């Protein structure tokens, strides 16, 4: 049975930023090393795109929290 890089472990929505980032790093390393078939490369690319979205959502959420905290700490005019 062939390996399925997209079906291992928790779903992307269950990943923390750090977990998604680490998995994304591994996907990029695998793609950069080459030696995968076109189908495997496409599956890895799709997995990488999904992981990048998880990271982006986490960063946007963190930014919103920072903006909110900074906004609460400044006096209103």
Buried (B, 14 or more C-beta within 10 A) or exposed (E): EEEEBEEEEEEBEEBEBEBBBEBBEBBBEBBEEEEBEEEBBEBBEEBBEBBBEBBEBBEEEEEEEEEEEEEEEEEEE
